[in-house]
Amino acid sequence: MTVTETPAVVKVAVVQAAPILFDREATVEKACRLAAEAAAQGARLILFPEAFVPAYPRGLGFGSVVGGRTPEGRRTWQAYWANAVDVPGPATELLGGAAREANAYLAIGVIERDGDFSRGTLYCTLLYFGPDGRLLGKHRKLKPTAAERLIWGEGDGSTLTVVKTEFGTVGGLICWENYMPLARMAMYSKGVDIYLAPTADARDTWQATLRHIACEGRCFVLGCNQFVTKSMYPAELPGVEDLAGQPEVLCRGGSAIVSPLGALIAGPLYDQEGTLFAELDPGEIPRSRFDFDVVGHYARPDVFRLTVNEKPMPPVTHLTGAAS
């Protein structure tokens, strides 16, 4: 390698689409099809939105108010739970197969059903698949926002995952985790070059967040959201009447790709499904860190220190064979 040589330019894809809401199998099938279409355009890294399988249940109340839950809301929850994803499981096998067929890295948001303990908790999770089809890792959302806390559990530090690829280190956080400065710093410390930010936030202010992360981390940022309308919800879903007062467009999207100096490369895309593509030059990353490196010459560890607990935190630990 010469003194100026860097890895080759890599093409990435951000898929702004809606799931087949509350239908795990149909949504996985759609994701596999869209991944194949992105790969046919040359994408080597393909990102899907937060909670893509089986749904981000925007507008649903799950029959809950402070101090009470309804039987109908419990049936809404049951439908959501029934369509969640076991990791690993049949859905991850299909998604891994899609990554293998695409010869691409695939990152996709799913609602993960706890398979370790009670099977009664769901997590908002980002899965990473390699071009060989292997499940390389996952990240569970650390802090669900507002009413999300009713339907999703909290992840722990053991899934602050990054993936080493031939074109750089890939990792990221989900939606409003990206407003947590210490969580961002933990990811920067892992050397993230391509930062994934799947979300459900379609506000104009979210674009400022994506661009700030790019400038702060001196990394490429891929923001990915869904485009969802009220009519996409199944009419037979328990609790769907909660949507009666909602606008037809429930989420307008806003997916975008940002450079390490905060410039928009693609998007934002609003009011439609679609896939954004961009060719990323890995050489931009060291060039951008010349004057600012958040975990290097700008860190001041003599003043500020961050300790990250990456141990799994199971609710129950069984000790066997202990001395009396």
ABEGO torsion letter per residue (X at the ends): XBAABBBBBBBBBBBBBBBBBGBAAAAAAAAAAAAAAAAAAGBABBBBBBGAOAEBBBGBAGGBBBGBBBAAAAAAAAAAAAABBBOBEAAAAAAAAAAAAAGBBBBBBBBBBBAABAGABBBBBBBBBBAAGBBAEBBBBABBBEAAAAABBBBBAAABBBBBBAAEBBBEBBEAAAABAAAAAAAAAAGBABBBBBBABABAAAAAAAAAAAAAAGBBBBBBBBBBBAAABBAABBGAAAAAABBABABAEGBBBBBAAGBBABOBBBGBBEBBBBBBBAAAAAAAAAABBAABAAAGAAABBBBBBABBBBABBBBBGBBX
